[in-house]
Amino acid sequence: MLSRRLQPLVFLLLISFLSLSVFAQYDPIKDFCRRHGHQSAVVDNRLYIDGGLVNWKPFTSSSSNYTNPFLIFSDLSTETKDMPTLHANLSKNATVPSVMGGKLWEDSVNKRLYLYGGETYQAPPTNFLLYAYDILKDKWDSFGPPTGTAAIIPTSFGAGVSIAARGEAYYYGGFHNNGSVPGWTGPPRASNRLIKYDMDSNAWSNVTGPDDVRRAEGEMVFLPVGDAGMLVYFGGSQDLYGNGTLTPEPLDTIFLYDLANSKWYAQKATGRIPESRRRFCGGATWAQDQSSYNIYIYGGSGFPPSTAGFDDIYVLTIPSFQWIRGPYPKDSNVTGPFPKNMMSCNVVNNAQMVIIGGSNSNATGYECDVDTVGGQHNMNLGEENPENAIWARYQPKLTTYAVPTFIMSAVGGRNTGGARVLTPSGGFNAPDLSVLMTRKAVISTRTPTRDVSPATSSPAPTGEGEPAPPLSPGAIAGIAVGGAVVLIALLAGCCCFIRYRQKHYKGPRQPNQAIPPHGWGPSGPLTPASPAVTQISYAHTVPTQPQSPVMLPSVPVYPPAELGANDNSHYRTARTSPASMAAKHDSSPWGTHASTPQTLEPPTPASGPYPARSPSYTERDPRDVQPGAPYWSTTPPQVQQPQFRPTQDAQGGNAWLGVQQTWHRPGSSH
């Protein structure tokens, strides 16, 4: 038996080690169940996934949302069970914020990822510093706060895009709220500004938007059209009163920003206009001759009274500015049964678009989002697969885009290009556009400002059964700092114990403080996979007085504790999803090694394999389609938004059920 003098000290030691263990109990691949609100970007055949909210396994009615502190990646050059292979051997310091609704700006020239914007989850935000992940050295650098005369106040759930060839990154709109701006006390307010960042000079600009309307939750892509390229923005919400009361941004208005002339244009779109939506995702590709530029979008959340959202595909084709309903779901009069929002979309080699995660607003159960492939789903943009399916297996070697039949039906031409409809049905709203849309952007080759030779590249991916990479100096420093903190805590506890005993000790002291909660994030029950921004409201008509939504109180959050690269003892056995949810094209856990902490260093000074295919729609020949010819057998009726019944987990994010094709897609367990 321990003496009474030693009991408090032993108890303190146990508390310290238990605290460390609960912070290190989750593996970002093996324990993954669902994610949403994250940031993602592609550089050199790697799709990086950062932050957002996650649900860990096992997932039940009592599960909570947790801030995801990990940076992981999918190897786009390989596939495991027909999806890109995931790895989790990258570093991320606890000092680097883990946010949702932000943007990863990719710089494929200097091999960096810049983390901009976003908001914290139930924790007060800190003053903004621009952090960049060094892909070559597997470490994070701080580039400090924005410099110059421009006022830069980052927002969350805006629309961002990076143009690595120009060394520029942009972010339009988004919310200022108590999760994105330190000390924010009023109602949330959207922005009407376009933020520009120059990667080589670390310079910022605050540019006017297309008008004075404040916007958020839309989508923005880059197209190589015009003299230097254009930004294209559409959808999302409007904050007309500057108080977070939102109205829809109609998708029949497309905003374009000409980079060469720093000028905004607005163009009316026609065709099958999608229903108003927010927090959807999309990506752009184009015909091989650039005669048509095609922007694919998926899903999104709706506006009152139909808030369930969407499980469908639309394409905006430019320069004819036509909206086209995609081939999913097959019944063109309805949306799919499993609407999703807050997922990410990344186009790979112009040919495929990997869609990751999302919150299922029509959920009825607690299944995971195909956890064996990390919630990945693949859209084959040209339907270049034996099944002529848009939801299809991921093909690492598919690097060309073929215009699919349902787009050729609207613009004409062949699957390699030659579009015949090159103007909107009502003409261009601005004469300049009629000229700019005929030009292909010429972008000069950008020279790296640092050494990017392979000799400085980061370690190769670590997979199942492979040895872990050796600890870096940053990791060793992190461990040393962590050990010092624990030692100081123990010494402080001993001193307090001795002083307390001298004055007040009369018997064994009973512990009265709870052990910190599991994982990262505050304790207490939370609605699983609830939408990230709950402090906004929606307006059907102009209110007589602006409504100020109730703000969520800021709650302290426990800092993330990265997992040691060589320590697998804390891994828990992964729970197997129900048989009905077992995906046919999921991969097993690939990277057994989780994040390794690194010490922040100062910023570096600037110094298709398939033969000719049969048409997806047998009534039309894909090789030469006349413009305006429908790819449906008859003209589809007007869309009617279906009404979803309320469920107990109406804001949950579940695995996507049902399947239209053989291969795995959102809404599918196959």
Sequence and secondary structure as in RCSB ss.txt:
>XXXX:A:sequence
MLSRRLQPLVFLLLISFLSLSVFAQYDPIKDFCRRHGHQSAVVDNRLYIDGGLVNWKPFTSSSSNYTNPFLIFSD
LSTETKDMPTLHANLSKNATVPSVMGGKLWEDSVNKRLYLYGGETYQAPPTNFLLYAYDILKDKWDSFGPPTGTA
AIIPTSFGAGVSIAARGEAYYYGGFHNNGSVPGWTGPPRASNRLIKYDMDSNAWSNVTGPDDVRRAEGEMVFLPV
GDAGMLVYFGGSQDLYGNGTLTPEPLDTIFLYDLANSKWYAQKATGRIPESRRRFCGGATWAQDQSSYNIYIYGG
SGFPPSTAGFDDIYVLTIPSFQWIRGPYPKDSNVTGPFPKNMMSCNVVNNAQMVIIGGSNSNATGYECDVDTVGG
QHNMNLGEENPENAIWARYQPKLTTYAVPTFIMSAVGGRNTGGARVLTPSGGFNAPDLSVLMTRKAVISTRTPTR
DVSPATSSPAPTGEGEPAPPLSPGAIAGIAVGGAVVLIALLAGCCCFIRYRQKHYKGPRQPNQAIPPHGWGPSGP
LTPASPAVTQISYAHTVPTQPQSPVMLPSVPVYPPAELGANDNSHYRTARTSPASMAAKHDSSPWGTHASTPQTL
EPPTPASGPYPARSPSYTERDPRDVQPGAPYWSTTPPQVQQPQFRPTQDAQGGNAWLGVQQTWHRPGSSH
>XXXX:A:secstr
   TTTHHHHHHHHHHHHHHHHHT   TTTTEEEEES EEEEETTEEEEE SEEEESS  TT   EE   EEEEE
EEEEETTEEEEE      TTS   EEEEEEEETTTTEEEEEEEE SSS       EEEETTTTEEEE  S  SSS
     BS EEEEETTTTEEEEE  EESTTTSTT  S  EEB EEEEEETTTTEEEEEE SSS  EES EEEEE B
TTT EEEEE SEE TTSSSEEEE  TTEEEEEETTTTEEEEEE EES     BS EEEEEE TTSS EEEEEE  
B  TT  S    EEEEEETTTEEEE SSSSSTTS  SS EES EEEEETTTEEEEE  EETT  S   SSGGGTT
EEEEETT  STT  SB    TT       HHHHHHH BBTTB  S  S TT  SSHHHHHHTT B        SS
   GGG       TTS      HHHHHHHHHHHHHHHHHHHHHHHHHHHHHHHH  S     S    SSSS  S 
  TT  S  S EE SS  SS                   TT  TT        GGG  TT               
B              SSTTS TTSB TT  SSSS             TTTT        SSSS  TT   
